[in-house]
């Protein structure tokens, strides 16, 4: 995690970032990635980063496209979830 946090500030022109399946990705990493991109991230993939919680919403809301599959802590209960999505979330939790 420390290596990633040290690297992100150097990526000022970052527009797309794929952190999917990077186990150390958490709220701090998400915030650092969004803050580091001076031009603004257009796309962030944090799929399967299960340490990301709703506390990262202020940072995530600044990115137009965010992929969060497998981030069960970010999912709010909803009748619009398919049976497959609900089962996947339950298995991950």
C-alpha positions in Angstrom: 0.0 0.0 0.0 2.8 2.5 0.9 4.5 1.9 -2.5 1.2 2.6 -4.3 0.5 5.7 -2.2 4.0 6.9 -3.0 3.6 6.4 -6.7 0.2 7.9 -7.3 1.2 11.6 -6.7 3.7 11.2 -9.6 0.9 10.4 -12.1 -0.5 13.9 -12.6 -1.9 13.3 -16.1 -3.6 10.1 -15.1 -7.0 9.7 -16.9 -7.7 6.0 -16.5 -6.6 3.7 -13.6 -7.2 0.0 -13.2 -6.7 -1.1 -9.6 -9.0 -4.1 -9.9 -8.0 -7.0 -7.7 -5.2 -5.0 -6.0 -5.7 -6.1 -2.4 -4.1 -3.0 -0.8 -6.7 -0.7 -2.5 -8.7 0.9 0.2 -10.3 4.3 0.8 -6.9 6.0 1.2 -5.7 4.7 -2.1 -8.9 5.8 -3.9 -8.6 9.3 -2.4 -4.9 9.5 -3.4 -5.7 8.4 -6.9 -8.4 10.9 -7.4 -6.4 13.7 -5.8 -3.2 12.9 -7.8 -4.9 13.3 -11.2 -4.7 17.0 -11.9 -6.7 16.7 -15.1 -9.2 14.5 -13.4 -9.7 10.8 -13.7 -12.2 9.7 -16.3 -12.3 6.1 -15.4 -11.4 4.1 -12.2 -11.7 0.4 -11.9 -11.7 -0.9 -8.3 -13.5 -4.1 -9.0 -12.9 -6.8 -6.4 -11.2 -4.3 -4.0 -13.1 -5.4 -0.9 -11.4 -2.9 1.5 -13.2 0.1 -0.2 -16.1 1.3 1.9 -18.8 3.9 1.5 -16.4 6.4 3.1 -14.7 6.6 -0.3 -17.9 8.0 -1.9 -16.8 11.7 -1.9 -13.7 10.7 -3.9 -15.6 8.2 -6.2 -18.2 10.9 -7.0 -15.5 12.9 -8.7 -14.8 10.2 -11.3 -17.3 9.9 -14.2 -16.9 6.1 -14.7 -16.2 3.8 -11.7 -16.3 0.0 -11.9 -17.0 -1.6 -8.6 -18.0 -5.2 -9.2 -17.1 -7.3 -6.2 -16.9 -4.3 -3.8 -19.7 -5.6 -1.6 -19.3 -2.9 1.0 -20.4 -0.3 -1.5 -23.6 -2.0 -2.4 -26.8 -0.8 -0.8 -29.7 -3.2 -0.5 -32.1 -2.7 -3.4 -34.9 -4.6 -5.0 -33.3 -3.8 -8.3 -30.5 -6.2 -7.6 -30.7 -9.4 -9.7 -30.7 -12.7 -7.8 -27.2 -13.3 -9.2 -25.9 -10.0 -7.9 -27.5 -10.5 -4.5 -26.0 -14.0 -4.2 -22.6 -12.8 -5.3 -22.7 -10.0 -2.6 -23.7 -12.5 0.1 -20.9 -14.9 -0.8 -18.3 -12.1 -0.7 -19.5 -10.8 2.6 
